[in-house]
Amino acid sequence: MSPQAVSPLTVNRLSVYLRCLEELQRHGVDRISSTELAERFHLSASQIRKDLAQLGELGIRGVGYQVAHLAARLHSELGLDHQHGVVIVGIGNLGTALASYAGFDSDGFRVVGLFDSDPDKHGRSRGRHTIRPIEELADVVRRDAVSMGVITVPAAAAQRILDLLVAAGVRSILNFAPRQLRTTPGTRVENVDLRIHLEELAFYLRREWGVGRSSQR
Amino acid sequence: MSPQAVSPLTVNRLSVYLRCLEELQRHGVDRISSTELAERFHLSASQIRKDLAQLGELGIRGVGYQVAHLAARLHSELGLDHQHGVVIVGIGNLGTALASYAGFDSDGFRVVGLFDSDPDKHGRSRGRHTIRPIEELADVVRRDAVSMGVITVPAAAAQRILDLLVAAGVRSILNFAPRQLRTTPGTRVENVDLRIHLEELAFYLRREWGVGRSSQR
């Protein structure tokens, strides 16, 4: 599978499959077919087969996938065998929440630094971390070989922080600020838009229960 | 398009298309083809045509889509013509961040109440809201015809809060707690897993730059 060929939505499905397989492992399931996997987790069997076929011959026709083997393969494909150092810039409420978010500090990811421009916050603790001045960002990135940066500053400051992260050598950035950021080739910025989840709920409310159709308030 | 036929990933793409169309409107673009739309926003033209075809005949072959018309249609399909009342339960750092998150309180959504079980927080302000005891949840849901609940409590408390929301009549729930919740038919729970975004970055780091391949630390 060439990098160009894989869309972010496919990658997100690989993440979902990995979670499902890990749950099956916890329940002692050894093998599963794409049809069973789809039924159990409300997925599409044909989509599963198509996505996993891109990784090579992983299933055996009529037998299915070996759960442990497939989980290990997805874990590796997703780059989770590597420990990625993560810095979070902007330690307001969202940055603080992410600093202690279990998924950001386990199995493949490790938060190694929190940064804020507010001098009143410098030296304060958030869990096992101390908030540092932005001026120390480049040193921490170099020292800990940080590969990922998370931007949780206000929109107006986001581009400046992105530029600082890129200058320090961070190539993968998760941006929670509601602003489209300019980036350079060789850098990947993913914008997280939490509103999309509410829109999904609104879609099904309208489709399934008619909420929002006609003149209903 | 029957509700059963539409996957959450398709709905998420409709949200993405709407954002793109709104940006085109701001730039004064009247018409656009699926190919141009795909190129401009790094999407798949065939996927766009397939997704939009499910909504009916929206484009004209050789002419493309009328931007304003398509945006209005998607806005309506996504249930955004309706104003959805949203309550947030669990006003720690994440709940506080979401209470002032622009996307949760505009164009189709309105935060109408913040709730927490900690008596020390009751009566405190978060933006234009005052934090209330959980005991008042059912009253607010009824009075303001709340259709959506956001769960930002610790994992151990999440199921209890879900049950309270459902008992109060909330049918659409966004769960940020890292726990799989039991629900009843007629209720939709979407689990938000922010780690999936880091995994996406890790995938491309490995694919495009080899980070995490072989023995690289």
Interface residues (C-beta under 8 A of the other chain):
Chain A: M1 P3 V6 S7 P8 L9 V11 N12 R13 L14 S15 V16 R19 S44 E77 L78 G79 L80 D81 H82 Q83 H84 V86 G92 N93 L94 T96 A97 L98 S100 Y101 A102 G103 F104 G108 F109 A145 S147 M148 R171 S172 I173 L174 P178 R188 E190 V192 D193 L194 R195 I196 H197 L198 E199 E200 L201 A202 F203 Y204 L205 R206 R207 E208 W209 V211 G212 Q216 R217
Chain B: P3 V6 S7 P8 L9 V11 N12 R13 L14 S15 V16 R19 S44 E77 L78 G79 L80 D81 H82 Q83 H84 V86 G92 N93 L94 T96 A97 L98 S100 Y101 A102 G103 F104 G108 F109 A145 S147 M148 R171 S172 I173 L174 P178 R188 E190 V192 D193 L194 R195 I196 H197 L198 E199 E200 L201 A202 F203 Y204 L205 R206 R207 E208 W209 V211 G212 Q216 R217
